[in-house]
Amino acid sequence: TVTNQLLSDADAFASYLNSQLTYNIKAVIQNMVLNGSGTNGQPTGLLNTTGVQHQAAVDTTDVANIPKTVRKAISLLNKIGAPITAVVLSPEDAETVDLMQDAQKRFFGAGPFAAGPLTLWGHPYVVSQAHPAGTALVGNLQTIQLLQREPLSIEAFNQHADYARRNLVYVRAEERAAQVIYKPAEIVVCDFKTAAQG
C-alpha cells in the first residue's frame, strides 16, 4: 500500500516499486518450485514430488558428509543415465562446503582468493535462499519447466476499502504459471542430517 502522492511525485520510487515487486514475485515462484506443498492452490515443489530419488546422509559425523552424500546421489543418477546439470544448496550448506579445510588448514575448494566456478565433483553448484538447510537437489534441472500462463502484471487500485478517501493505492503484482517435472527420477533429494539405516 502506497500513497497517490508518493507514486506521482517520485518516478524513481515507482520504478523501484516495479523492480521490487518483480523480485518478490520471482522469490515466491522459486520458493513454490522448491517447497510447494501441493495443497491449497500451491504447486507440488521438487522437495515434495513423488518419483524423485532420495539419498540419506553418508555419515553425519564426517566433516565431508555433504560432498560424500552428493557423490552417492551422482551414482544414483549415473545408474539411470540421467544428465547432471547442477547441484542446488542452501546458503548455509554452500558456506560449509566452501570453508572445508584439510589438517593443514588448506581449503579443499578454490579458497577465498581464487576465481572460478563453484563445483562439487565437477558439477556446478548454485545457491538458493529458498532451499532448506540440510538438503540438496542433484540432477537434471532441465527436466523442470515453468509454463507461463499469464505474464507478470503490476496494477494499482484505489477501490480497496476506504483507500480512495485516504488517498492510498493498493499495488498488486500477479503472474500465473504452471510447474512441470517431466522426469522426476532425474532429480535426487539429498538429506545431510539423516543417516541411512541398515
Secondary structure, DSSP 8 states (H G I E B T S, - for coil): -EEHHHHHH-HHHHHHHHHHHHHHHHHHHHHHHHH-BSSTT--B-GGG-TT-EEEEES-TTSTTHHHHHHHHHHHHHHHTT----EEEE-HHHHHHHHT-B-TTS-BSSS-TT--S--EETTEEEEE-TTS-TTEEEEE-GGGEEEEEEEEEEEEEES-STTHHHHTEEEEEEEEEEEEEES-GGGEEEEEEEEE---
